[in-house]
């Protein structure tokens, strides 16, 4: 009789653990799908209008906060905060020189809100690398490598002469600009898929 009770208690414990694991895995799946939905919407807005709406960013941050706090409690909130501030700290100087847009930084903050600072840092690194490859491909496609290098040389020369920092993209033509939300999407897909 005692062995029968122990086996039943163990089976019940296993079901509880199994049920919790199923809930956790379902929550993670919803979290990943929600993040991808927000980023894909941001890419579409960025391609269509050249901007990412703040309402979309706020919705993404709100969902990220909910997922982090539900799955991790206080630790989740700390991960949420670290995830949203890391892109601001790292990409802030690039925004100062207008090499990246504010919407791109906010989109990376949404990634950090969902994934936490460590995964966000990985996504940021891969976004920059992917963006560099895409930029180089665009420069080659438009046959503007020489003009882009001249623009960079003029920018550096002007700074040396005047000592005044100016936004870099003021000197850029339309061919030099592209939507950074695309490399963000690629990097998130790579990080989620285990490629990066």
PANUNU-792560 format. One record per atom (N, C-alpha, C): residue in one letter; atom name; x, z, y. Coordinates in steps of 0.02 Angstrom, whole numbers, always signed. Layout:
REM PANUNU-792560
 residuo atomo   east     up  north
       a    CA      X      Z      Y
...
REM end
This chain:
REM PANUNU-792560
 residuo atomo   east     up  north
       x     N    +41     +0    -60
       x    CA     +0     +0     +0
       x     C    +44     +0    +63
       x     N    +96    +41    +63
       x    CA   +141    +46   +121
       x     C   +175    -21   +134
       x     N   +199    -55    +80
       x    CA   +230   -120    +88
       x     C   +182   -171   +117
       x     N   +119   -167    +96
       x    CA    +68   -212   +121
       x     C    +58   -203   +197
       x     N    +57   -140   +220
       x    CA    +50   -126   +291
       x     C   +110   -151   +331
       x     N   +170   -142   +305
       x    CA   +230   -165   +339
       x     C   +230   -240   +346
       x     N   +211   -274   +292
       x    CA   +208   -348   +294
       x     C   +156   -370   +345
       x     N    +98   -338   +347
       x    CA    +46   -356   +396
       x     C    +70   -344   +467
       x     N   +103   -287   +480
       x    CA   +129   -273   +547
       x     C   +182   -325   +567
       x     N   +225   -344   +521
       x    CA   +276   -394   +534
       x     C   +244   -461   +549
       x     N   +194   -480   +511
       x    CA   +159   -542   +524
       x     C   +126   -541   +592
       x     N    +95   -485   +611
       x    CA    +63   -479   +676
       x     C   +115   -483   +732
       x     N   +172   -449   +723
       x    CA   +226   -453   +773
       x     C   +250   -525   +780
       x     N   +258   -559   +724
       x    CA   +281   -628   +725
       x     C   +232   -672   +763
       x     N   +167   -661   +751
       x    CA   +117   -701   +787
       x     C   +120   -688   +862
       x     N   +129   -625   +883
       x    CA   +134   -609   +954
       x     C   +195   -643   +985
       x     N   +253   -637   +950
       x    CA   +314   -669   +975
       x     C   +304   -745   +977
       x     N   +275   -772   +925
       x    CA   +264   -844   +922
       x     C   +216   -866   +977
       x     N   +163   -827   +989
       x    CA   +115   -844  +1042
       x     C   +149   -842  +1110
       x     N   +192   -791  +1121
       x    CA   +227   -787  +1185
       x     C   +274   -846  +1194
       x     N   +308   -865  +1141
       x    CA   +354   -922  +1144
       x     C   +315   -986  +1160
       x     N   +256   -994  +1128
       x    CA   +215  -1053  +1142
       x     C   +192  -1054  +1214
       x     N   +172   -996  +1240
       x    CA   +151   -993  +1311
       x     C   +210  -1010  +1356
       x     N   +269   -982  +1342
       x    CA   +328   -995  +1382
       x     C   +347  -1069  +1380
       x     N   +345  -1100  +1321
       x    CA   +361  -1171  +1315
       x     C   +309  -1213  +1351
       x     N   +246  -1194  +1348
       x    CA   +194  -1231  +1384
       x     C   +204  -1225  +1459
       x     N   +221  -1165  +1482
       x    CA   +234  -1154  +1553
       x     C   +294  -1196  +1576
       x     N   +346  -1198  +1536
       x    CA   +405  -1239  +1553
       x     C   +387  -1312  +1557
       x     N   +346  -1337  +1511
       x    CA   +326  -1407  +1511
       x     C   +285  -1422  +1574
       x     N   +239  -1378  +1592
       x    CA   +200  -1388  +1653
       x     C   +246  -1386  +1714
       x     N   +295  -1342  +1713
       x    CA   +343  -1336  +1768
       x     C   +382  -1402  +1777
       x     N   +406  -1429  +1722
       x    CA   +445  -1492  +1725
       x     C   +401  -1549  +1749
       x     N   +341  -1554  +1722
       x    CA   +296  -1607  +1743
       x     C   +276  -1601  +1817
       x     N   +266  -1540  +1840
       x    CA   +249  -1529  +1910
       x     C   +307  -1550  +1956
       x     N   +367  -1531  +1937
       x    CA   +426  -1550  +1976
       x     C   +433  -1626  +1979
       x     N   +426  -1658  +1922
       x    CA   +431  -1731  +1921
       x     C   +377  -1764  +1962
       x     N   +317  -1737  +1960
       x    CA   +262  -1764  +2000
       x     C   +277  -1759  +2075
       x     N   +302  -1702  +2097
       x    CA   +320  -1692  +2168
       x     C   +375  -1740  +2188
       x     N   +427  -1746  +2147
       x    CA   +483  -1790  +2165
       x     C   +462  -1863  +2165
       x     N   +422  -1883  +2117
       x    CA   +399  -1953  +2115
       x     C   +356  -1968  +2176
       x     N   +313  -1922  +2196
       x    CA   +273  -1932  +2256
       x     C   +319  -1937  +2318
       x     N   +371  -1896  +2320
       x    CA   +418  -1898  +2376
       x     C   +454  -1965  +2379
       x     N   +473  -1992  +2321
       x    CA   +506  -2057  +2319
       x     C   +459  -2111  +2346
       x     N   +396  -2109  +2325
       x    CA   +348  -2160  +2348
       x     C   +338  -2155  +2424
       x     N   +330  -2094  +2450
       x    CA   +324  -2085  +2523
       x     C   +387  -2109  +2559
       x     N   +444  -2091  +2532
       x    CA   +508  -2109  +2563
       x     C   +517  -2184  +2566
       x     N   +500  -2218  +2512
       x    CA   +506  -2291  +2510
       x     C   +456  -2325  +2557
       x     N   +396  -2297  +2560
       x    CA   +343  -2327  +2601
       x     C   +350  -2311  +2675
       x     N   +364  -2249  +2692
       x    CA   +363  -2227  +2762
       x     C   +431  -2205  +2789
       x     N   +480  -2197  +2745
       x    CA   +545  -2175  +2767
       x     C   +549  -2101  +2781
       x     N   +498  -2065  +2761
       x    CA   +494  -1992  +2771
       x     C   +460  -1960  +2711
       x     N   +476  -1896  +2701
       x    CA   +443  -1857  +2649
       x     C   +399  -1806  +2685
       x     N   +334  -1806  +2673
       x    CA   +289  -1762  +2709
       x     C   +303  -1688  +2696
       x     N   +298  -1649  +2749
       x    CA   +309  -1576  +2742
       x     C   +256  -1544  +2697
       x     N   +196  -1572  +2697
       x    CA   +143  -1543  +2654
       x     C   +163  -1549  +2580
       x     N   +194  -1604  +2562
       x    CA   +218  -1613  +2493
       x     C   +274  -1563  +2477
       x     N   +319  -1554  +2525
       x    CA   +373  -1506  +2517
       x     C   +346  -1435  +2508
       x     N   +298  -1416  +2551
       x    CA   +269  -1349  +2547
       x     C   +232  -1339  +2480
       x     N   +197  -1391  +2458
       x    CA   +163  -1386  +2393
       x     C   +214  -1377  +2337
       x     N   +269  -1414  +2340
       x    CA   +321  -1407  +2290
       x     C   +353  -1338  +2291
       x     N   +367  -1313  +2351
       x    CA   +396  -1246  +2357
       x     C   +348  -1193  +2331
       x     N   +284  -1201  +2346
       x    CA   +234  -1153  +2321
       x     C   +230  -1153  +2245
       x     N   +229  -1213  +2216
       x    CA   +227  -1217  +2143
       x     C   +291  -1188  +2112
       x     N   +348  -1202  +2143
       x    CA   +411  -1175  +2118
       x     C   +411  -1099  +2120
       x     N   +385  -1071  +2174
       x    CA   +381   -998  +2180
       x     C   +337   -969  +2126
       x     N   +280  -1000  +2115
       x    CA   +234   -975  +2063
       x     C   +267   -977  +1994
       x     N   +297  -1033  +1978
       x    CA   +328  -1039  +1912
       x     C   +386   -990  +1904
       x     N   +427   -984  +1955
       x    CA   +484   -938  +1949
       x     C   +461   -865  +1944
       x     N   +412   -846  +1985
       x    CA   +391   -776  +1985
       x     C   +352   -759  +1921
       x     N   +313   -806  +1894
       x    CA   +276   -793  +1833
       x     C   +323   -789  +1773
       x     N   +371   -835  +1770
       x    CA   +415   -837  +1711
       x     C   +472   -787  +1715
       x     N   +493   -767  +1776
       x    CA   +551   -723  +1781
       x     C   +542   -659  +1819
       x     N   +483   -648  +1847
       x    CA   +471   -587  +1885
       x     C   +517   -584  +1946
       x     N   +547   -526  +1958
       x    CA   +591   -517  +2016
       x     C   +652   -563  +2011
       x     N   +679   -570  +1951
       x    CA   +736   -615  +1942
       x     C   +717   -687  +1959
       x     N   +656   -706  +1941
       x    CA   +632   -772  +1958
       x     C   +627   -783  +2033
       x     N   +606   -732  +2069
       x    CA   +602   -737  +2142
       x     C   +672   -745  +2172
       x     N   +720   -708  +2145
       x    CA   +790   -715  +2168
       x     C   +816   -785  +2154
       x     N   +801   -812  +2095
       x    CA   +821   -880  +2078
       x     C   +787   -930  +2125
       x     N   +724   -918  +2140
       x    CA   +687   -961  +2187
       x     C   +722   -963  +2255
       x     N   +738   -904  +2281
       x    CA   +770   -900  +2347
       x     C   +839   -933  +2346
       x     N   +878   -919  +2294
       x    CA   +943   -950  +2289
       x     C   +937  -1026  +2284
       x     N   +888  -1048  +2247
       x    CA   +878  -1120  +2238
       x     C   +857  -1156  +2301
       x     N   +818  -1123  +2344
       x    CA   +796  -1159  +2405
       x     C   +849  -1156  +2460
       x     N   +891  -1105  +2460
       x    CA   +941  -1100  +2514
       x     C  +1006  -1136  +2498
       x     N  +1022  -1146  +2435
       x    CA  +1084  -1180  +2417
       x     C  +1089  -1251  +2447
       x     N  +1038  -1293  +2441
       x    CA  +1043  -1360  +2472
       x     C  +1051  -1357  +2548
       x     N  +1019  -1309  +2579
       x    CA  +1025  -1303  +2653
       x     C  +1098  -1287  +2671
       x     N  +1129  -1242  +2634
       x    CA  +1198  -1223  +2648
       x     C  +1246  -1280  +2635
       x     N  +1237  -1315  +2580
       x    CA  +1285  -1367  +2561
       x     C  +1273  -1432  +2599
       x     N  +1210  -1452  +2605
       x    CA  +1195  -1516  +2638
       x     C  +1185  -1510  +2714
       x     N  +1184  -1448  +2740
       x    CA  +1176  -1438  +2812
       x     C  +1226  -1477  +2854
       x     N  +1291  -1475  +2838
       x    CA  +1339  -1514  +2877
       x     C  +1326  -1589  +2875
       x     N  +1303  -1614  +2818
       x    CA  +1287  -1686  +2814
       x     C  +1228  -1703  +2859
       x     N  +1180  -1657  +2864
       x    CA  +1124  -1668  +2909
       x     C  +1147  -1667  +2982
       x     N  +1193  -1623  +2997
       x    CA  +1219  -1618  +3066
       x     C  +1246  -1686  +3089
       x     N  +1280  -1721  +3044
       x    CA  +1308  -1787  +3061
       x     C  +1259  -1843  +3045
       x     N  +1198  -1826  +3028
       x    CA  +1145  -1873  +3012
       x     C  +1164  -1920  +2955
       x     N  +1203  -1894  +2908
       x    CA  +1221  -1932  +2849
       x     C  +1168  -1924  +2795
       x     N  +1125  -1875  +2804
       x    CA  +1070  -1861  +2758
       x     C  +1011  -1836  +2800
       x     N   +951  -1850  +2779
       x    CA   +893  -1830  +2817
       x     C   +869  -1760  +2799
       x     N   +832  -1730  +2844
       x    CA   +806  -1663  +2832
       x     C   +758  -1662  +2773
       x     N   +720  -1715  +2764
       x    CA   +674  -1719  +2707
       x     C   +711  -1719  +2641
       x     N   +770  -1750  +2640
       x    CA   +810  -1750  +2579
       x     C   +834  -1680  +2561
       x     N   +854  -1643  +2612
       x    CA   +875  -1574  +2600
       x     C   +816  -1532  +2576
       x     N   +759  -1542  +2607
       x    CA   +699  -1504  +2587
       x     C   +678  -1523  +2516
       x     N   +686  -1586  +2497
       x    CA   +670  -1607  +2429
       x     C   +717  -1574  +2379
       x     N   +781  -1569  +2396
       x    CA   +828  -1534  +2352
       x     C   +811  -1460  +2348
       x     N   +784  -1432  +2402
       x    CA   +762  -1362  +2400
       x     C   +703  -1353  +2352
       x     N   +660  -1403  +2348
       x    CA   +605  -1401  +2300
       x     C   +634  -1402  +2229
       x     N   +684  -1444  +2218
       x    CA   +717  -1445  +2153
       x     C   +745  -1376  +2137
       x     N   +778  -1345  +2186
       x    CA   +805  -1278  +2177
       x     C   +751  -1226  +2165
       x     N   +694  -1234  +2198
       x    CA   +638  -1188  +2188
       x     C   +614  -1188  +2116
       x     N   +613  -1246  +2086
       x    CA   +590  -1253  +2016
       x     C   +645  -1234  +1966
       x     N   +707  -1255  +1981
       x    CA   +760  -1251  +1930
       x     C   +810  -1195  +1940
       x     N   +810  -1163  +1999
       x    CA   +859  -1111  +2013
       x     C   +923  -1140  +2040
       x     N   +967  -1098  +2067
       x    CA  +1027  -1123  +2102
       x     C  +1078  -1158  +2057
       x     N  +1088  -1135  +1996
       x    CA  +1139  -1167  +1953
       x     C  +1120  -1239  +1936
       x     N  +1059  -1248  +1912
       x    CA  +1036  -1316  +1896
       x     C  +1029  -1358  +1959
       x     N  +1010  -1327  +2014
       x    CA  +1004  -1363  +2077
       x     C  +1073  -1389  +2099
       x     N  +1125  -1348  +2091
       x    CA  +1192  -1370  +2109
       x     C  +1212  -1430  +2068
       x     N  +1198  -1428  +2004
       x    CA  +1213  -1485  +1960
       x     C  +1175  -1547  +1983
       x     N  +1111  -1539  +1999
       x    CA  +1071  -1596  +2024
       x     C  +1098  -1622  +2091
       x     N  +1121  -1576  +2134
       x    CA  +1149  -1598  +2198
       x     C  +1212  -1639  +2186
       x     N  +1255  -1616  +2142
       x    CA  +1317  -1652  +2127
       x     C  +1301  -1721  +2100
       x     N  +1256  -1724  +2051
       x    CA  +1239  -1789  +2022
       x     C  +1201  -1833  +2070
       x     N  +1162  -1804  +2115
       x    CA  +1128  -1844  +2167
       x     C  +1177  -1878  +2213
       x     N  +1229  -1840  +2233
       x    CA  +1279  -1869  +2278
       x     C  +1318  -1924  +2242
       x     N  +1337  -1911  +2179
       x    CA  +1373  -1963  +2142
       x     C  +1330  -2025  +2130
       x     N  +1267  -2014  +2111
       x    CA  +1221  -2070  +2100
       x     C  +1209  -2107  +2165
       x     N  +1200  -2069  +2219
       x    CA  +1191  -2100  +2285
       x     C  +1251  -2141  +2306
       x     N  +1311  -2116  +2290
       x    CA  +1371  -2155  +2306
       x     C  +1374  -2220  +2268
       x     N  +1356  -2218  +2205
       x    CA  +1355  -2280  +2165
       x     C  +1302  -2328  +2192
       x     N  +1243  -2303  +2206
       x    CA  +1190  -2346  +2234
       x     C  +1209  -2374  +2302
       x     N  +1240  -2333  +2344
       x    CA  +1262  -2356  +2410
       x     C  +1314  -2412  +2403
       x     N  +1362  -2401  +2358
       x    CA  +1413  -2452  +2348
       x     C  +1382  -2517  +2322
       x     N  +1333  -2511  +2277
       x    CA  +1299  -2571  +2252
       x     C  +1262  -2607  +2308
       x     N  +1230  -2568  +2352
       x    CA  +1195  -2599  +2409
       x     C  +1243  -2634  +2457
       x     N  +1300  -2601  +2469
       x    CA  +1350  -2631  +2514
       x     C  +1375  -2697  +2483
       x     N  +1388  -2697  +2418
       x    CA  +1409  -2759  +2386
       x     C  +1354  -2812  +2387
       x     N  +1293  -2790  +2375
       x    CA  +1236  -2837  +2375
       x     C  +1228  -2870  +2443
       x     N  +1234  -2831  +2496
       x    CA  +1226  -2858  +2564
       x     C  +1291  -2887  +2592
       x     N  +1343  -2884  +2552
       x    CA  +1409  -2910  +2572
       x     C  +1431  -2880  +2639
       x     N  +1423  -2814  +2644
       x    CA  +1438  -2781  +2707
       x     C  +1493  -2728  +2701
       x     N  +1534  -2733  +2649
       x    CA  +1586  -2683  +2638
       x     C  +1635  -2681  +2697
       x     N  +1657  -2740  +2719
       x    CA  +1705  -2742  +2774
       x     C  +1675  -2714  +2838
       x     N  +1613  -2732  +2854
       x    CA  +1581  -2706  +2915
       x     C  +1569  -2631  +2911
       x     N  +1553  -2605  +2851
       x    CA  +1543  -2533  +2843
       x     C  +1609  -2495  +2852
       x     N  +1664  -2523  +2826
       x    CA  +1729  -2492  +2834
       x     C  +1751  -2493  +2907
       x     N  +1736  -2549  +2942
       x    CA  +1751  -2552  +3014
       x     C  +1710  -2501  +3053
       x     N  +1647  -2492  +3034
       x    CA  +1604  -2443  +3067
       x     C  +1632  -2373  +3057
       x     N  +1654  -2357  +2997
       x    CA  +1684  -2292  +2983
       x     C  +1749  -2283  +3023
       x     N  +1790  -2334  +3025
       x    CA  +1853  -2329  +3064
       x     C  +1838  -2319  +3138
       x     N  +1788  -2355  +3165
       x    CA  +1768  -2346  +3236
       x     C  +1743  -2275  +3248
       x     N  +1706  -2249  +3201
       x    CA  +1679  -2181  +3207
       x     C  +1735  -2130  +3210
       x     N  +1783  -2136  +3165
       x    CA  +1840  -2089  +3164
       x     C  +1882  -2097  +3227
       x     N  +1895  -2160  +3247
       x    CA  +1935  -2173  +3308
       x     C  +1901  -2144  +3369
       x     N  +1836  -2153  +3375
       x    CA  +1799  -2127  +3432
       x     C  +1802  -2051  +3435
       x     N  +1796  -2019  +3377
       x    CA  +1801  -1946  +3375
       x     C  +1871  -1923  +3397
       x     N  +1922  -1958  +3373
       x    CA  +1990  -1939  +3393
       x     C  +2001  -1946  +3468
       x     N  +1971  -1995  +3498
       x    CA  +1980  -2007  +3570
       x     C  +1940  -1958  +3612
       x     N  +1878  -1945  +3591
       x    CA  +1834  -1904  +3633
       x     C  +1830  -1831  +3610
       x     N  +1840  -1819  +3546
       x    CA  +1833  -1752  +3519
       x     C  +1760  -1730  +3513
       x     N  +1714  -1778  +3519
       x    CA  +1642  -1763  +3517
       x     C  +1614  -1791  +3452
       x     N  +1581  -1746  +3414
       x    CA  +1547  -1768  +3353
       x     C  +1481  -1801  +3372
       x     N  +1468  -1859  +3343
       x    CA  +1404  -1893  +3352
       x     C  +1373  -1906  +3284
       x     N  +1308  -1914  +3282
       x    CA  +1277  -1932  +3218
       x     C  +1305  -1999  +3193
       x     N  +1326  -1999  +3131
       x    CA  +1357  -2058  +3102
       x     C  +1307  -2116  +3097
       x     N  +1246  -2102  +3079
       x    CA  +1197  -2155  +3068
       x     C  +1174  -2190  +3132
       x     N  +1193  -2164  +3191
       x    CA  +1176  -2200  +3251
       x     C  +1209  -2269  +3251
       x     N  +1267  -2273  +3219
       x    CA  +1304  -2336  +3218
       x     C  +1285  -2379  +3158
       x     N  +1241  -2355  +3115
       x    CA  +1226  -2391  +3053
       x     C  +1169  -2440  +3064
       x     N  +1175  -2497  +3031
       x    CA  +1120  -2545  +3032
       x     C  +1072  -2529  +2975
       x     N  +1019  -2567  +2971
       x    CA   +967  -2552  +2920
       x     C   +993  -2560  +2849
       x     N  +1042  -2604  +2839
       x    CA  +1069  -2613  +2772
       x     C  +1109  -2553  +2748
       x     N  +1130  -2511  +2795
       x    CA  +1171  -2453  +2777
       x     C  +1129  -2393  +2756
       x     N  +1064  -2397  +2765
       x    CA  +1020  -2341  +2750
       x     C   +984  -2352  +2684
       x     N   +973  -2298  +2648
       x    CA   +932  -2302  +2588
       x     C   +901  -2234  +2575
       x     N   +851  -2232  +2532
       x    CA   +814  -2171  +2519
       x     C   +852  -2128  +2469
       x     N   +875  -2069  +2492
       x    CA   +912  -2024  +2449
       x     C   +867  -1990  +2397
       x     N   +802  -1996  +2407
       x    CA   +756  -1966  +2358
       x     C   +763  -2000  +2289
       x     N   +785  -2063  +2288
       x    CA   +794  -2098  +2225
       x     C   +851  -2067  +2183
       x     N   +910  -2055  +2213
       x    CA   +961  -2020  +2174
       x     C   +940  -1949  +2154
       x     N   +899  -1916  +2195
       x    CA   +875  -1850  +2177
       x     C   +832  -1855  +2114
       x     N   +787  -1903  +2112
       x    CA   +745  -1913  +2052
       x     C   +788  -1928  +1991
       x     N   +837  -1972  +1999
       x    CA   +881  -1990  +1942
       x     C   +919  -1929  +1917
       x     N   +944  -1888  +1964
       x    CA   +983  -1829  +1943
       x     C   +939  -1778  +1909
       x     N   +878  -1768  +1933
       x    CA   +833  -1720  +1901
       x     C   +814  -1744  +1831
       x     N   +800  -1809  +1824
       x    CA   +786  -1836  +1758
       x     C   +845  -1826  +1711
       x     N   +905  -1838  +1737
       x    CA   +966  -1828  +1696
       x     C   +977  -1756  +1677
       x     N   +965  -1710  +1724
       x    CA   +974  -1639  +1709
       x     C   +921  -1613  +1660
       x     N   +860  -1634  +1670
       x    CA   +806  -1613  +1624
       x     C   +817  -1642  +1555
       x     N   +839  -1705  +1553
       x    CA   +850  -1739  +1489
       x     C   +914  -1719  +1454
       x     N   +956  -1680  +1487
       x    CA  +1018  -1658  +1457
       x     C  +1075  -1709  +1462
       x     N  +1065  -1760  +1502
       x    CA  +1118  -1811  +1510
       x     C  +1174  -1785  +1555
       x     N  +1155  -1749  +1607
       x    CA  +1205  -1723  +1654
       x     C  +1217  -1649  +1639
REM end
